[in-house]
Amino acid sequence: MNTYSTPMYGSGSYGGGGGGSSYQSCMQMCAASYGAPTMASYTWSAPSATTTAASSSGCTHTVIVAPTQGVLRYVPFAINASVGDTVAFVWNANTHTVTKSSELAICNKTSDMPFASGVQNKSFVFTQQVNDTNTTFYYCGVPGHCQKGMFGIINPPNALMGGDTTVSSVMPVMASNSSNMTAMVQYTQMVTANNTMVGNWGGNIDMSGMPPSSYQYVLENVMYTRTFLAANPEVLSAEGVVDLSSAGTTPLIVPNDITAAATNSSTSSGSPTYGSPTAAATGSSHSPASTGGARSLGSSSILVSIVAASLAFVL
């Protein structure tokens, strides 16, 4: 059985098997605020390359490239990997890339030991061996995707919980300046309320070296991974290890994109309010994007919701 390690961001008790029913209960409450999803059918068969035994020199970390069509995320957003490990990027939607970038220019290809998958479609697998433990950023090179938040990190920079530039510290500050961010934070807190480890995931990622214009999208990516783990608590161990195979034949749920909370909150309030959390992000605009919903990565039913994804940032 493969185990896929992710950073152990934060501490706390693991929700265990009860997390699934708690998530569903919370979804009912959230539906009252953010709209109820419709039902549909969807299946996902993992390519064989993602289930083979890890090499003798290290383990294999799986990252899902776009968990469903229209959700512009890598899941999980950040992983910790050791020298000799392999990162397997598995496409679950069409027309995306995995392209190495840098911390200062997240949406631009780097010339420093570059890697690039090229544009690929569902079921494609792209592997990269980890040769050092330096922080590595990567993004989707399809025009507009990274600017909407589609990027990820291998071995993210970490700081002590509570540092001024950590995710856990920046999130409430940005929420105080943006009603959209407030809606996303509140939604995430609701679905992770019964699992402290999931609720703290990514909290000590240090954003001090990143462009301020990227902060919003780092936070959104962390919150989306948290909602994914809340929906699928069986893939996260008490030690903070994500093992996608531990779900067995149980379908994995793909939640709505986190921006749906902001979109639906703005719609229900009648007049959306877009905050300006940083000077570099004041030019951000919200534009419609593809659909995304709570779907199954298995062979049973899924929750689907149409969302208007927001965002645009230039790095």
Secondary structure, DSSP 8 states (H G I E B T S, - for coil): ---EE----S-----GGGHHHHHHHHHHHHHHHH---EEEE------GGGTS---TT--EEEEEESSSTT---EESSEE---TT-EEEEEE-SSSB--EE--SSSTTS--SSS--B--SB-TT-EEEEE----S-EEEE--STTTGGGT-EEEES--B--TT-TTBHHHHHHHHHHH-HHHHHHHHHHHHHTTT-HHHHHTTTTBB-TTS-GGGHHHHHHHHHHHHHHHHH-GGGB-TTSEE-GGGGTTS--EE---THHHHHHHHHHHSS------SGGGTT-----------EESSSSEEEE-----------
